């Protein structure tokens, strides 16, 4: 059975993304470079870098990514692992790499390499069609 069975919805299985890991690592390196070159005293900069590295291991610098079974409906609803949410916003400006969607007052990312390419582009088209 095809994951995309109708133009009214797109069903995806989202797995972990290598782009996401690379983007978060790049953000951490960039933040540490700014700390090293900042006019802050070295002790303060070192303390803040240790805190940032600790934060990076616990959380991501970027918005969290969706994972698992996700279905996007043309009505603006999204079903994530059998839980329904309302799609309240979307950013498609970087759709060649990532989609940013807002579900119930929280932003999530869907990276292109975490989904089968054909279904990723079906999702982009569905999100562009929504009002």
Backbone bond lengths (Angstrom), bond angles and torsions (degrees), N, CA, C in turn:
res aa  C-N    CA-C-N  psi(-1)  N-CA   C-N-CA  omega(-1)  CA-C   N-CA-C  phi
1 X - - - 1.452 - - 1.521 109.22 -
2 X 1.287 116.56 133.96 1.458 121.99 -177.83 1.519 110.92 -76.37
3 X 1.371 118.96 135.89 1.460 120.58 177.90 1.527 113.03 -61.84
4 X 1.332 117.77 -27.64 1.465 120.75 177.28 1.517 106.63 -106.39
5 X 1.324 116.92 100.77 1.454 120.67 -174.73 1.516 112.96 -104.01
6 X 1.309 118.09 -8.69 1.457 120.66 -177.95 1.515 109.55 -157.43
7 X 1.322 115.78 158.26 1.462 120.05 175.89 1.517 110.70 -75.65
8 X 1.323 118.29 -7.69 1.458 121.31 -178.14 1.528 112.86 -86.67
9 X 1.328 117.45 -13.55 1.466 119.59 176.93 1.524 109.86 -155.21
10 X 1.336 114.76 160.86 1.459 122.13 175.30 1.517 107.09 -128.78
11 X 1.332 115.53 123.06 1.462 120.80 179.97 1.523 108.25 -106.45
12 X 1.343 115.69 127.05 1.457 122.18 -176.05 1.516 110.86 -127.23
13 X 1.326 115.44 156.07 1.456 120.68 164.78 1.519 105.93 -118.34
14 X 1.331 116.43 113.91 1.460 121.85 -174.76 1.523 109.42 -99.04
15 X 1.324 115.60 124.59 1.466 121.31 178.95 1.531 109.25 -108.94
16 X 1.315 117.68 -179.81 1.468 120.31 -178.48 1.526 110.74 -66.68
17 X 1.321 115.74 153.31 1.457 121.92 -173.03 1.521 111.48 -116.64
18 X 1.323 116.43 135.51 1.461 120.76 174.10 1.524 110.61 -76.28
19 X 1.346 116.97 -34.38 1.467 120.77 177.11 1.525 110.47 -59.46
20 X 1.310 116.64 -40.49 1.461 121.28 -179.47 1.523 110.85 -62.25
21 X 1.320 116.60 -45.25 1.459 120.48 179.48 1.523 111.34 -64.40
22 X 1.341 116.63 -40.29 1.456 120.37 179.15 1.525 111.17 -67.39
23 X 1.319 117.28 -40.14 1.463 120.70 179.93 1.526 110.83 -65.49
24 X 1.325 117.30 -41.86 1.461 120.13 179.08 1.527 111.50 -67.24
25 X 1.331 117.56 -39.57 1.468 120.60 177.15 1.532 110.28 -65.03
26 X 1.321 116.76 -39.50 1.468 120.37 178.62 1.526 111.11 -64.52
27 X 1.329 116.37 -40.03 1.467 120.12 177.70 1.527 110.77 -63.29
28 X 1.329 117.24 -39.99 1.459 121.30 178.96 1.532 110.66 -64.57
29 X 1.325 117.21 -45.45 1.465 120.72 178.86 1.522 110.57 -63.05
30 X 1.316 116.94 -43.35 1.460 121.07 179.12 1.533 111.34 -61.92
31 X 1.327 116.75 -43.92 1.468 120.51 178.86 1.528 110.90 -63.30
32 X 1.328 117.09 -40.83 1.467 120.06 178.65 1.533 111.10 -66.74
33 X 1.323 117.46 -37.52 1.472 120.53 177.10 1.524 110.89 -62.87
34 X 1.327 116.67 -41.27 1.464 119.52 177.16 1.522 111.14 -63.76
35 X 1.324 116.89 -36.95 1.465 119.97 179.38 1.528 111.05 -66.65
36 X 1.316 116.37 -41.51 1.466 120.19 -178.68 1.518 110.58 -65.76
37 X 1.312 118.04 -38.85 1.463 121.31 -176.90 1.530 113.11 -90.19
38 X 1.315 117.62 -0.46 1.469 120.39 -179.17 1.527 110.78 -75.87
39 X 1.327 116.94 161.01 1.468 120.03 178.99 1.538 113.25 -79.41
40 X 1.320 117.12 8.37 1.463 119.82 178.60 1.529 110.63 -68.64
41 X 1.321 117.17 150.72 1.474 119.72 174.10 1.531 110.12 -59.26
42 X 1.316 117.07 148.09 1.464 122.02 -174.79 1.523 112.69 -59.38
43 X 1.324 117.25 -34.41 1.461 120.31 179.53 1.528 110.53 -65.98
44 X 1.322 116.72 -43.75 1.461 121.09 179.29 1.529 109.99 -66.73
45 X 1.338 117.12 -43.71 1.459 120.81 179.70 1.532 110.81 -62.36
46 X 1.344 117.05 -41.82 1.466 120.51 178.92 1.529 110.68 -64.61
47 X 1.333 117.41 -41.98 1.461 121.29 178.52 1.533 110.75 -61.38
48 X 1.329 116.68 -45.20 1.462 120.61 -179.82 1.530 111.98 -66.75
49 X 1.335 117.04 -35.20 1.466 119.40 177.65 1.522 111.09 -67.20
50 X 1.331 117.00 -40.19 1.468 120.01 177.16 1.529 110.21 -62.59
51 X 1.328 116.93 -41.69 1.471 120.89 177.68 1.531 111.07 -63.65
52 X 1.338 117.20 -41.05 1.469 120.71 -179.87 1.528 111.51 -66.11
53 X 1.318 117.06 -41.56 1.463 120.07 178.74 1.527 109.79 -64.60
54 X 1.321 117.52 -41.93 1.463 121.10 176.40 1.515 111.78 -61.23
55 X 1.321 115.93 -41.60 1.469 120.35 178.18 1.526 110.85 -65.82
56 X 1.329 116.60 -38.70 1.465 120.89 -178.39 1.529 111.39 -65.02
57 X 1.330 117.60 -31.96 1.463 119.67 177.74 1.524 112.03 -75.27
58 X 1.326 117.69 -28.34 1.463 120.87 -179.68 1.520 112.32 -88.13
59 X 1.312 116.41 -40.59 1.468 123.06 -176.12 1.517 109.26 -129.18
60 X 1.323 116.14 172.65 1.463 121.41 173.57 1.515 109.03 -99.63
61 X 1.321 116.51 150.75 1.462 119.67 174.17 1.521 109.99 -70.46
62 X 1.313 116.23 -33.42 1.455 121.28 -179.55 1.527 110.21 -90.61
63 X 1.320 116.27 173.18 1.462 121.18 177.88 1.533 109.36 -60.80
64 X 1.340 117.93 153.25 1.463 119.78 180.00 1.528 111.35 -66.41
65 X 1.316 115.49 155.69 1.461 120.30 178.88 1.518 109.92 -98.36
66 X 1.304 115.63 148.82 1.465 120.24 174.17 1.517 108.64 -77.92
67 X 1.329 116.72 151.36 1.461 120.21 176.31 1.517 109.12 -149.84
68 X 1.317 114.70 158.10 1.455 120.53 179.46 1.513 112.04 93.28
69 X 1.316 115.59 -159.04 1.460 122.26 -178.82 1.530 109.88 -82.98
70 X 1.331 116.44 121.42 1.461 122.08 -177.06 1.530 108.52 -132.70
71 X 1.333 116.17 132.81 1.461 121.53 176.83 1.517 108.92 -122.65
72 X 1.328 116.60 125.17 1.458 122.84 176.75 1.522 108.17 -103.24
73 X 1.333 116.75 126.25 1.456 121.95 179.28 1.523 109.50 -103.54
74 X 1.327 116.58 151.40 1.464 120.84 179.86 1.523 111.91 -68.15
75 X 1.322 118.27 -12.68 1.470 122.33 177.91 1.523 112.41 -79.18
76 X 1.345 117.14 -7.73 1.456 120.68 -179.17 1.511 113.13 98.29
77 X 1.311 117.43 4.65 1.461 120.55 176.60 1.522 109.84 -94.24
78 X 1.324 115.28 152.04 1.459 122.01 178.35 1.522 107.31 -132.00
79 X 1.316 115.79 132.04 1.464 120.75 177.26 1.520 107.83 -110.48
80 X 1.337 115.41 117.03 1.459 122.02 -179.57 1.516 108.34 -114.62
81 X 1.335 116.11 112.46 1.463 121.21 -178.90 1.531 111.26 47.97
82 X 1.325 116.52 49.20 1.466 125.96 176.81 1.528 113.86 67.95
83 X 1.332 117.40 22.73 1.459 122.37 174.04 1.524 107.69 -120.61
84 X 1.335 117.31 124.37 1.468 121.87 -177.14 1.524 111.49 -87.49
85 X 1.335 115.53 138.68 1.463 123.32 176.32 1.517 108.33 -136.33
86 X 1.320 116.08 163.78 1.455 122.24 178.75 1.527 109.80 -102.02
87 X 1.327 116.60 128.33 1.454 122.11 176.37 1.524 108.00 -78.48
88 X 1.343 116.77 113.18 1.465 120.29 -175.28 1.522 112.98 -108.20
89 X 1.330 117.69 -8.19 1.455 119.65 178.71 1.512 111.23 -169.18
90 X 1.323 115.63 158.78 1.456 120.60 178.26 1.530 109.58 -154.93
91 X 1.322 115.91 144.94 1.463 122.64 175.11 1.521 107.58 -122.26
92 X 1.315 115.95 117.18 1.455 120.83 -176.59 1.521 112.62 -110.05
93 X 1.322 117.49 8.89 1.461 121.16 -173.95 1.530 112.29 -64.73
94 X 1.300 118.39 -29.60 1.465 122.28 178.45 1.527 111.26 -110.80
95 X 1.329 117.44 34.27 1.466 121.33 -172.96 1.530 112.95 -63.48
96 X 1.322 118.50 -15.17 1.461 119.83 175.30 1.531 111.24 -67.03
97 X 1.339 117.10 -22.32 1.464 121.51 -179.72 1.527 113.45 -120.81
98 X 1.336 116.21 -42.09 1.465 119.45 -171.26 1.526 110.18 -152.03
99 X 1.315 115.83 148.85 1.465 122.46 171.95 1.519 108.21 -111.78
100 X 1.300 116.79 135.94 1.461 121.33 175.24 1.527 106.94 -110.37
101 X 1.324 116.06 123.53 1.462 119.95 179.46 1.522 109.06 -126.85
102 X 1.315 115.00 149.53 1.458 120.52 179.91 1.522 108.87 -112.21
103 X 1.324 114.91 121.39 1.457 122.16 179.16 1.518 108.87 -121.64
104 X 1.310 116.39 118.73 1.466 121.10 176.53 1.534 112.49 48.99
105 X 1.319 116.97 55.24 1.472 124.61 174.66 1.527 114.51 69.34
106 X 1.331 118.81 19.12 1.458 121.47 178.41 1.526 109.22 -138.16
107 X 1.326 116.62 136.49 1.458 122.02 -179.36 1.523 110.71 -87.64
108 X 1.332 115.92 142.05 1.463 123.29 176.52 1.520 108.24 -134.22
109 X 1.332 115.77 155.20 1.459 121.33 178.10 1.526 110.14 -113.82
110 X 1.328 115.22 145.37 1.459 122.08 170.97 1.520 105.63 -124.62
111 X 1.315 116.26 110.41 1.463 121.71 -177.70 1.524 109.10 -84.49
112 X 1.317 115.68 145.50 1.463 121.57 -175.80 1.523 112.23 -60.83
113 X 1.336 118.11 -36.63 1.461 120.07 -177.20 1.528 113.57 -80.21
114 X 1.330 117.52 -1.27 1.468 120.17 179.77 1.527 112.37 -93.17
115 X 1.333 116.72 -2.99 1.462 122.08 -176.97 1.531 108.08 -133.76
116 X 1.314 116.61 152.38 1.459 121.07 173.66 1.532 107.78 -58.21
117 X 1.343 118.62 128.89 1.470 121.16 -173.48 1.530 114.83 -51.69
118 X 1.314 117.55 -42.09 1.466 120.39 -179.74 1.529 111.49 -58.95
119 X 1.316 117.67 -43.60 1.460 121.68 -177.87 1.530 111.43 -75.49
120 X 1.332 116.51 -29.84 1.465 120.46 175.71 1.531 109.17 -60.82
121 X 1.329 116.92 -46.38 1.464 119.81 -178.70 1.525 111.64 -70.96
122 X 1.338 118.00 -30.76 1.471 120.49 172.13 1.527 109.82 -60.71
123 X 1.333 115.87 -41.90 1.466 120.31 178.93 1.524 110.93 -65.05
124 X 1.329 117.65 -42.87 1.467 120.78 178.16 1.528 109.99 -58.22
125 X 1.326 116.79 -44.65 1.469 119.88 179.06 1.518 111.88 -64.16
126 X 1.328 116.83 -41.24 1.479 119.93 177.97 1.512 111.26 -62.66
127 X 1.337 117.46 -42.44 1.459 120.63 -179.68 1.523 111.94 -68.97
128 X 1.337 117.45 -31.73 1.465 120.06 177.09 1.517 111.62 -71.11
129 X 1.341 117.26 -30.14 1.473 120.96 -178.91 1.523 112.83 -75.68
130 X 1.342 116.49 -25.41 1.467 118.72 -177.05 1.521 110.52 -65.43
131 X 1.357 116.64 146.55 1.478 120.25 -179.57 1.515 112.76 -70.09
